[in-house]
């Protein structure tokens, strides 16, 4: 991740022996999740900052501190293995430094942890610029959002209703000794008590079930496609919402799935193949209909817009490290371009859902306010009747679900109808 890659990308490049996989992934995710705190902690322990060319040692120190301060690993084992890792990285000269710093932490743990309690970044394990936005956008709820972002996300499943029901699948899991619960919000959603390899899920390869957070499942339900309609999934990869749209109507819609990235679009094709469903897929920029649209209007449009991902930090903690404040203006500009570009392709009386996995009002409520105020033929639809009477958090158009609310990811939804 030091070179800007995502954590998921970095993890694909190294596979430890099978018996070490779980520990390896836990170390990676926990070290990244708590990095803002661990960085402050290592700064208190080092007599002078490491040189930029030695940043790999700084990262290794934070992994060691994570084992001691977050994961509460056995002291001797954590220190020993971190020192050995320096040698494995070809940096034996730093073994003594790492050993000394980690043992210093163990001697002064209580004082160091107390000192961090006066540092908002260390306490929240969130960058200062994210905290500033959350304070301004959600002055009463920001501690809840931060706490939700620091918890490990559960494993949610979407049951393919064309093959079985969520309640029947829940019973099947129980018969196999896998405990789970149904969602109070999403009708097809099941949450596992303990995450597992997808290969251990009954019927996964046959398309009976998919992995998708319950909040993400609400998007297709809110769009509510009807049989025979022409539907557009504008930013479709990796294909979770594409598949769900088709499942809701037993495949009986004319669905076009777009994505700018041809490689990511292949993931949509693979998802549909596993589900046994069909749709047209095309690599194109949804904001430029002149390059892909045939002129026939859509009755439904799904716009799961590119965003900061601030609502899914618990699932992708590297967002804390990879996102920059300047990204938000770029993203909101892209969101506006997509809304403006897609609106002419929507049929009169047609419905578009705008959704994002963000909790920033600039990307959500203010974006939709601006769009409705500049498009006289756009009206907002109420959402409570489509969400079993539930509202999430309001304060503006649409609804906002916070990370951890009903154990779901943070998501925003607004449903627009063309008058």
C-alpha positions as CSV (number, residue, x, y, z in Angstrom):
1,X,0.0,0.0,0.0
2,X,3.0,2.3,0.3
3,X,2.9,2.8,-3.4
4,X,-0.8,3.7,-3.5
5,X,-2.3,0.3,-4.2
6,X,-5.4,-0.8,-2.4
7,X,-5.2,-3.3,0.4
8,X,-7.1,-5.9,-1.7
9,X,-4.7,-5.5,-4.6
10,X,-1.7,-5.8,-2.3
11,X,-3.1,-9.0,-0.7
12,X,-3.4,-10.7,-4.0
13,X,0.4,-10.5,-4.5
14,X,1.3,-12.7,-1.5
15,X,-0.4,-15.8,-0.3
16,X,1.1,-17.3,2.9
17,X,0.8,-21.0,3.7
18,X,-2.8,-22.1,4.3
19,X,-2.5,-22.3,8.1
20,X,-1.3,-18.7,8.3
21,X,-3.8,-17.1,5.9
22,X,-6.3,-16.0,8.6
23,X,-3.6,-14.5,10.9
24,X,-1.9,-12.8,7.9
25,X,-5.1,-11.1,6.7
26,X,-6.0,-10.1,10.3
27,X,-2.6,-8.5,10.7
28,X,-3.0,-6.6,7.5
29,X,-6.5,-5.3,8.1
30,X,-6.0,-4.4,11.7
31,X,-2.7,-2.6,11.0
32,X,-4.4,-0.6,8.3
33,X,-7.6,0.0,10.2
34,X,-5.7,1.5,13.2
35,X,-2.8,3.0,11.2
36,X,-3.6,6.7,12.2
37,X,-3.3,5.7,15.8
38,X,-0.3,3.4,15.3
39,X,1.5,6.1,13.4
40,X,1.0,8.5,16.3
41,X,2.2,5.8,18.7
42,X,5.4,5.0,16.8
43,X,6.1,8.7,16.6
44,X,6.1,8.9,20.4
45,X,8.4,5.9,20.6
46,X,11.1,6.8,18.0
47,X,13.8,9.2,19.1
48,X,13.9,10.6,15.6
49,X,11.8,10.0,12.5
50,X,12.9,7.3,10.1
51,X,14.1,8.4,6.7
52,X,11.7,8.2,3.7
53,X,13.7,5.4,2.2
54,X,13.1,3.3,5.4
55,X,9.4,3.7,5.4
56,X,9.0,-0.1,5.1
57,X,10.5,-0.3,8.6
58,X,8.1,2.3,9.8
59,X,5.2,0.2,8.5
60,X,6.7,-3.0,10.1
61,X,7.0,-1.2,13.4
62,X,3.3,-0.3,13.2
63,X,2.4,-3.9,12.5
64,X,4.3,-4.9,15.6
65,X,2.6,-2.3,17.7
66,X,-0.7,-3.4,16.3
67,X,-0.1,-6.9,17.6
68,X,0.8,-5.5,21.0
69,X,-1.7,-2.7,21.5
70,X,-4.7,-3.7,19.4
71,X,-4.6,-7.5,19.0
72,X,-3.1,-8.2,22.4
73,X,-0.8,-10.9,21.0
74,X,1.7,-12.6,23.3
75,X,4.4,-10.0,24.0
76,X,7.4,-12.2,23.3
77,X,6.0,-13.7,20.1
78,X,5.0,-10.4,18.7
79,X,8.4,-8.8,19.3
80,X,10.3,-11.8,18.1
81,X,8.3,-12.2,14.9
82,X,8.5,-8.5,14.0
83,X,12.3,-8.5,14.5
84,X,12.5,-11.6,12.3
85,X,10.4,-9.9,9.6
86,X,13.0,-7.1,9.4
87,X,15.6,-9.8,8.6
88,X,13.3,-11.4,6.1
89,X,12.9,-8.0,4.4
90,X,16.7,-7.8,4.0
91,X,17.0,-5.1,6.7
92,X,18.8,-6.9,9.5
93,X,20.4,-3.6,10.6
94,X,17.0,-2.5,11.9
95,X,16.4,-5.5,14.0
96,X,17.9,-3.9,17.1
97,X,15.8,-0.7,16.6
98,X,12.6,-2.6,16.2
99,X,13.4,-4.8,19.2
100,X,14.1,-1.7,21.3
101,X,11.1,0.3,20.3
102,X,8.6,-2.6,20.9
103,X,10.1,-3.4,24.3
104,X,10.0,0.3,25.2
105,X,6.3,0.2,24.4
106,X,5.8,-2.8,26.7
107,X,7.6,-1.0,29.5
108,X,5.6,2.3,29.1
109,X,2.4,1.0,27.6
110,X,0.0,2.7,30.1
111,X,1.6,6.1,29.9
112,X,1.7,6.0,26.1
113,X,-1.9,4.9,25.7
114,X,-3.0,7.7,28.1
115,X,-1.0,10.3,26.1
116,X,-2.8,9.2,22.9
117,X,-6.2,9.9,24.5
118,X,-5.6,13.7,24.0
119,X,-5.1,13.2,20.3
120,X,-8.4,13.1,18.2
121,X,-6.7,11.4,15.3
122,X,-5.2,8.7,17.5
123,X,-8.5,8.2,19.5
124,X,-10.6,7.9,16.4
125,X,-8.1,6.2,14.1
126,X,-9.4,8.5,11.3
127,X,-7.4,11.2,9.5
128,X,-8.1,14.8,10.6
129,X,-9.6,15.9,7.3
130,X,-12.3,13.1,7.5
131,X,-13.0,14.0,11.1
132,X,-13.5,17.7,10.1
133,X,-16.1,16.7,7.5
134,X,-17.9,14.3,9.8
135,X,-18.0,17.0,12.6
136,X,-19.5,19.5,10.1
137,X,-22.0,17.1,8.4
138,X,-23.1,15.1,11.4
139,X,-22.4,17.1,14.6
140,X,-24.5,14.7,16.7
141,X,-23.8,11.4,15.0
142,X,-20.1,11.6,14.1
143,X,-18.9,9.5,17.0
144,X,-21.3,6.8,15.9
145,X,-20.0,7.0,12.4
146,X,-16.3,6.8,13.5
147,X,-17.0,3.8,15.8
148,X,-18.9,2.0,13.0
149,X,-16.0,2.6,10.7
150,X,-13.6,1.0,13.1
151,X,-15.6,-2.2,13.6
152,X,-15.0,-5.3,11.4
153,X,-17.8,-5.7,8.9
154,X,-19.8,-8.9,9.0
155,X,-20.4,-11.2,6.0
156,X,-23.8,-10.5,4.4
157,X,-25.3,-12.8,1.8
158,X,-28.0,-12.1,-0.8
159,X,-30.2,-15.1,-1.4
160,X,-31.2,-15.6,-5.1
161,X,-35.0,-15.4,-4.8
162,X,-35.4,-17.1,-8.2
163,X,-34.0,-20.3,-6.6
164,X,-35.0,-20.1,-2.9
165,X,-36.0,-17.8,-0.1
166,X,-33.9,-16.2,2.6
167,X,-35.8,-18.0,5.4
168,X,-35.3,-21.4,3.6
169,X,-31.6,-20.7,3.1
170,X,-31.3,-19.7,6.7
171,X,-32.7,-23.1,7.7
172,X,-30.3,-24.8,5.3
173,X,-27.3,-23.0,6.9
174,X,-28.5,-24.0,10.3
175,X,-28.7,-27.7,9.3
176,X,-25.0,-27.4,8.3
177,X,-24.1,-25.8,11.7
178,X,-23.7,-22.3,10.3
179,X,-25.6,-19.7,12.4
180,X,-27.0,-16.6,10.8
181,X,-29.8,-14.1,11.0
182,X,-32.2,-12.4,8.6
183,X,-32.1,-8.7,7.9
184,X,-34.7,-6.3,9.3
185,X,-34.4,-4.1,6.2
186,X,-33.4,-6.2,3.2
187,X,-35.7,-9.1,2.3
188,X,-33.1,-11.3,0.6
189,X,-30.3,-10.7,3.1
190,X,-28.8,-13.1,5.5
191,X,-25.9,-12.2,7.9
192,X,-23.5,-15.0,9.0
193,X,-22.4,-15.0,12.6
194,X,-18.9,-16.2,11.4
195,X,-17.5,-15.3,8.0
196,X,-16.5,-18.2,5.8
197,X,-14.9,-19.0,2.5
198,X,-17.6,-18.6,-0.2
199,X,-16.8,-22.2,-1.3
200,X,-18.3,-23.3,2.0
201,X,-21.7,-21.7,1.2
202,X,-24.3,-24.2,-0.1
203,X,-25.2,-23.4,-3.7
204,X,-22.7,-20.5,-4.2
205,X,-21.3,-21.9,-7.4
206,X,-24.8,-22.6,-8.7
207,X,-25.8,-19.0,-8.1
208,X,-28.2,-19.6,-5.2
209,X,-26.4,-17.0,-3.1
210,X,-24.0,-14.1,-3.5
211,X,-21.9,-12.0,-1.1
212,X,-23.4,-8.5,-0.8
213,X,-23.9,-6.1,2.2
214,X,-27.5,-5.6,3.2
215,X,-27.3,-1.9,2.6
216,X,-26.1,-2.4,-1.0
217,X,-29.1,-4.8,-1.5
218,X,-31.5,-2.0,-0.7
219,X,-30.6,-0.2,-3.9
220,X,-32.3,-2.6,-6.3
221,X,-35.3,-2.9,-4.0
222,X,-35.7,0.9,-4.1
223,X,-35.4,1.0,-7.8
224,X,-38.2,-1.6,-8.0
225,X,-37.9,-2.8,-11.6
226,X,-41.0,-4.3,-13.2
227,X,-41.1,-7.1,-15.8
228,X,-40.6,-6.0,-19.3
229,X,-39.0,-2.7,-18.5
230,X,-35.8,-1.3,-20.1
231,X,-33.3,-0.9,-17.3
232,X,-29.8,0.7,-17.1
233,X,-27.2,-0.2,-14.5
234,X,-24.9,2.8,-15.2
235,X,-21.8,1.9,-13.1
236,X,-22.3,-1.8,-12.9
237,X,-19.0,-3.5,-11.8
238,X,-18.5,-5.8,-10.0
239,X,-22.1,-6.8,-10.8
240,X,-23.8,-7.3,-7.4
241,X,-26.7,-4.9,-8.1
242,X,-26.9,-6.0,-11.7
243,X,-27.6,-9.6,-10.6
244,X,-30.0,-8.4,-7.9
245,X,-32.1,-6.4,-10.4
246,X,-32.5,-9.5,-12.5
247,X,-33.3,-11.7,-9.6
248,X,-36.1,-9.4,-8.5
249,X,-38.0,-10.0,-11.8
250,X,-36.8,-13.5,-12.6
251,X,-34.6,-12.1,-15.4
252,X,-37.6,-10.5,-17.2
253,X,-36.1,-7.1,-18.0
254,X,-34.1,-5.6,-20.8
255,X,-30.9,-4.7,-18.8
256,X,-27.9,-2.9,-20.1
257,X,-24.9,-2.9,-17.7
258,X,-22.2,-0.3,-18.3
259,X,-18.8,0.2,-16.8
260,X,-15.8,2.3,-17.9
261,X,-13.2,-0.3,-17.1
262,X,-13.3,-3.3,-19.4
263,X,-11.5,-5.5,-16.9
264,X,-14.0,-4.7,-14.1
265,X,-16.8,-5.3,-16.6
266,X,-15.6,-8.9,-17.0
267,X,-16.5,-9.3,-13.4
268,X,-20.1,-8.5,-14.2
269,X,-20.1,-11.1,-17.0
270,X,-18.7,-13.7,-14.5
271,X,-21.3,-12.8,-11.9
272,X,-24.1,-13.2,-14.4
273,X,-22.8,-16.5,-15.6
274,X,-22.7,-17.9,-12.1
275,X,-26.2,-16.7,-11.4
276,X,-27.5,-18.1,-14.7
277,X,-28.9,-14.7,-15.7
278,X,-28.3,-12.6,-18.8
279,X,-27.9,-8.9,-19.6
280,X,-26.1,-6.8,-22.2
281,X,-22.8,-5.5,-21.0
282,X,-20.8,-2.7,-22.5
283,X,-17.6,-0.9,-21.7
284,X,-18.5,2.8,-21.9
285,X,-18.6,6.1,-19.9
286,X,-22.2,6.4,-18.7
287,X,-21.8,10.2,-18.6
288,X,-21.5,10.2,-22.4
289,X,-24.7,8.7,-23.8
290,X,-23.8,9.8,-27.3
291,X,-21.2,7.1,-27.4
292,X,-23.4,4.2,-26.3
293,X,-27.1,5.1,-26.1
294,X,-29.5,4.0,-29.0
295,X,-32.0,6.7,-28.2
296,X,-34.6,4.4,-26.6
297,X,-35.4,5.7,-23.1
298,X,-35.0,3.6,-20.0
299,X,-37.8,3.2,-17.5
300,X,-35.4,2.5,-14.6
301,X,-31.8,3.7,-14.1
302,X,-29.4,2.6,-11.3
303,X,-26.7,5.1,-10.6
304,X,-24.4,3.6,-8.0
305,X,-22.0,6.6,-8.3
306,X,-18.3,6.7,-7.8
307,X,-17.6,8.2,-4.3
308,X,-15.2,8.6,-1.4
309,X,-16.3,5.2,0.1
310,X,-16.5,6.9,3.5
311,X,-19.4,4.7,4.4
312,X,-17.5,1.5,3.8
313,X,-14.3,2.3,5.7
314,X,-15.0,-0.7,8.1
315,X,-14.9,-3.0,5.0
316,X,-12.0,-1.1,3.2
317,X,-9.9,0.5,5.9
318,X,-7.3,1.6,3.4
319,X,-9.7,4.4,2.4
320,X,-8.3,6.2,5.4
321,X,-4.8,6.2,3.9
322,X,-5.5,6.4,0.1
323,X,-8.2,9.1,-0.1
324,X,-7.2,12.8,0.0
325,X,-9.3,15.9,0.7
326,X,-8.9,17.0,-2.9
327,X,-10.5,13.8,-4.1
328,X,-13.9,14.9,-2.8
329,X,-14.3,17.9,-5.2
330,X,-13.2,15.7,-8.1
331,X,-15.7,13.0,-7.1
332,X,-18.6,15.4,-6.7
333,X,-17.8,16.8,-10.2
334,X,-17.9,13.3,-11.6
335,X,-21.2,12.6,-9.8
336,X,-22.8,15.8,-11.3
337,X,-21.6,14.8,-14.8
338,X,-23.2,11.4,-14.5
339,X,-26.5,12.7,-13.2
340,X,-26.7,15.4,-15.9
341,X,-25.6,13.0,-18.6
342,X,-28.0,10.2,-17.7
343,X,-31.1,12.2,-17.0
344,X,-32.0,12.7,-20.8
345,X,-31.9,8.9,-21.2
346,X,-34.7,8.4,-18.6
347,X,-38.3,8.0,-19.9
348,X,-41.0,10.3,-18.8
349,X,-42.4,8.8,-15.6
350,X,-39.3,6.8,-15.3
351,X,-37.3,6.4,-12.0
352,X,-33.6,6.8,-11.3
353,X,-31.9,5.9,-8.0
354,X,-28.8,7.7,-7.0
355,X,-26.9,5.8,-4.4
356,X,-23.4,6.0,-2.9
357,X,-21.4,4.3,-0.2
358,X,-20.5,7.7,1.3
359,X,-21.6,9.5,4.5
360,X,-20.4,12.9,3.2
361,X,-23.2,15.4,2.6
362,X,-21.3,17.0,-0.3
363,X,-21.6,13.8,-2.3
364,X,-25.1,13.0,-1.2
365,X,-27.7,15.4,0.2
366,X,-26.1,18.5,-1.4
367,X,-25.6,16.8,-4.7
368,X,-29.2,15.8,-4.9
369,X,-30.5,19.2,-3.7
370,X,-28.5,20.9,-6.5
371,X,-29.8,18.5,-9.1
372,X,-33.4,18.9,-8.2
373,X,-33.1,22.7,-8.1
374,X,-31.6,22.8,-11.6
375,X,-33.9,20.2,-13.2
376,X,-37.5,21.2,-13.1
377,X,-38.7,17.8,-14.4
378,X,-37.1,16.0,-11.4
379,X,-39.0,15.1,-8.3
380,X,-38.0,13.2,-5.2
381,X,-40.0,10.1,-4.2
382,X,-40.6,9.1,-0.6
383,X,-38.6,6.0,0.5
384,X,-40.3,4.8,3.7
385,X,-42.9,2.8,1.8
386,X,-40.2,0.9,0.0
387,X,-38.1,0.3,3.2
388,X,-40.7,-1.3,5.4
389,X,-41.3,2.1,7.1
390,X,-37.7,2.7,7.9
391,X,-36.0,6.0,7.2
392,X,-32.3,5.8,8.2
393,X,-31.1,9.4,9.0
394,X,-32.6,12.3,7.1
395,X,-31.5,15.9,7.2
396,X,-32.1,16.6,3.6
397,X,-33.3,14.6,0.5
398,X,-33.0,10.8,0.5
399,X,-31.9,8.7,3.5
400,X,-28.5,8.1,5.0
401,X,-27.6,4.8,6.6
402,X,-24.5,5.0,8.9
403,X,-21.9,2.3,9.0
404,X,-22.9,-0.3,11.6
405,X,-26.5,0.7,11.6
406,X,-28.4,-2.6,11.7
407,X,-24.9,-4.0,11.0
408,X,-24.9,-2.6,7.5
409,X,-22.4,-0.5,5.5
410,X,-22.9,3.3,5.3
411,X,-25.1,4.1,2.2
412,X,-27.1,7.0,0.8
413,X,-30.1,6.7,-1.4
414,X,-32.3,9.2,-3.3
415,X,-35.0,8.1,-5.8
416,X,-35.8,10.6,-8.6
417,X,-38.8,10.4,-11.0
418,X,-39.0,12.3,-14.2
419,X,-42.2,14.3,-14.3
